[in-house]
């Protein structure tokens, strides 16, 4: 572990965004993860994305559970809100927070243990409730914090460091999320920020449940030659199904796309998602054709990355249950708690 | 871009900006670390080996290292390198047992050193341990040259000067002080094996304006004035003094005049203040003593009343720069300025001068009456006669004279051994890992946020009355440690091994100053533009790796690297390592033994 604080000095020519902040203003404390951990790259991508989006730190709530991945919320946006929950229970906390204050940007960071093992039930319900949040699963296929046991996302073909195989099939979080009604589902690789940063931005813009399953190698326990989640394996087997360009509303679209090769999705806030296809057979807006294609990739041991599914309806929990449009802390006290006469009226209606 | 060749010593040497900028290439970060550790004697010896006069230079050096200091590019002020050097000299312990032994049996070669300034003394320092018999010939009664004559003792105490000059003379140098040479031929006739001319630039320039000759009694050439004060031939000056000139000599003149009893001293400069040749800190010191500096004032006439100087008339000027940056000074047309005065000190530059060298002695002179001297070997057109210091190419400063002296000594040694002067000995270079544990280094990589420490001064009420009271008190130990910790350890190099890199981006993500990039390789101008922070300081190199597995390359912009080692700490495979680069410029060396030791 690094013993020194990260020096305060920054490059004198470092770019600032419209808020007058530099990328370094979006950082947190120095990482205590193993050197070379993929999670640190995800952290850096989050910093980059939030800087580019000019997000004010106080409008963001960082939610996490337990695990190496869940520690990382301490390493970025150190001026944001945050909640580090019980193991696997981050989706509940995020759901509650979101119901109470719908105006914050909810960013959940979790891992394969926190999401696919102890927290699987929680995860499923957050997806089907379409909680408006970006849920990032830093997926390394191993329980790094407890010294490298197989996790539920470890592929059957992937052996551990001693050559042992797992007898169980892996859980594919993306497939599951698509089936459960997530509106935005993507997969990425921590070692490719050019792909990851636009995906994070799109996920943060999206209203509804957005999942990015980031394959994020564990350098200590799962980066050997027989692992399917090592840097080398993921680089060799990474198949991008599409390339995403995200254009914020206020910017003009300047890039040219060949007709028929890209699908355009305009998000609720006016941002344009330009999805250019790299795999002709893949249509991320059509669940029925997309799922079998993903299955084929998986069978071949390939990793499909990019936007895997997008639902342009952008529905979230508040839309589904018809809650108030304001955060609760902005609802006047007499409306928030109308008094015993209002309660009596409700009770009378049920008598 | 091609892969960077880090086996070329120049590559990492250039990263150590201070050392690269120093004419003598003193290993600055190394001695600063030693000061931080309280190892003053070791720090002193590194300096002494490299620049001969640590105590003198720690007060008076022109400090080309400081504007070069990397710290000055990440915050306002560079490390106070010069003042730290003085700390080493002030606090050192005895060093007698560390000085090189002087052979009792000489090698039979005699070398004449003309002029006892820093250049000649450096040659003597380098040649005496090799067994040469050095004869130092000097016009003045004591050694030291301009260091004694032109630097006032309130900046450089005489005991410091005597000690460091004496350390060289005590090696057994034969001195002929008080001997003015009027003929080079007479020296050559003595049959020396080599002659070194280190006579400096002793001739002060003059200004020919109306009234100059008539007022001669009260107009003094700056360096002659300083030297007369130094040798106590002058101990008073008029009440009102005007100093003409904007260099360091002018600053010394005005402050000296103040101490000799002048009540008002004014410095006038022809050019705009920004173009003044004096070092910023010397200007500051003069102004702190209440001396006004009037820029854009060009002397036009000296006014005499009853045959005595009473005023100087100045024309107001302004500077214009043409497309090539060449400056022209143009009168503004404003009314002239008249400054009343009793004495004028003229410090408008100086030249080397060789009226004592016969033009038929085989030494070629150019159109400007300057000797033709080889830039690498310091040899004149007459084999065996060498030049160095200000005598070679005009006024520079002490540290350049030292650098020249080292090189000339190498040449003289090669010449006396009958070897090729262009076959220079290589520098001593070393590169070694500083890794001590998983995240532990043998240097302190925690970058200090402290501001530059200011050197305390003695109370001006006292110092302005005493010509020999040193104005600067020097850092105390705590200030020295605080200042030393500001050094970024630029000699601890970030060394990258392509084959070990797994491209996890950890180094790029952690780097606090965005030096490190993984990107497609391009030609240098394009590559510089495309980095995370474009590398627009073209004086600083890009460190480019070979092709990595993904076809990209690692590109590091050396410009503002803090040498904090976080890239190496966050690297899982040891592709980055922090390695100490030690560079020691070659000096004249003992002749290598012919027999090689048996490898078996």
Interface residues (C-beta under 8 A of the other chain):
Chain A: X1 X2 X3 X4 X5 X6 X7 X8 X9 X10 X11 X12 X13 X14 X15 X23 X24 X30 X31 X34 X35 X36 X37 X38 X40 X41 X43 X44 X190 X191 X193 X217 X219 X223 X231 X232 X235
Chain B: X73 X74 X75 X439 X440 X445 X446 X447 X449 X502 X503 X504 X505 X506 X508 X509 X510 X512 X513 X514 X515 X533 X534 X536 X549 X550 X560 X562 X564 X566 X569 X570 X571 X572 X573
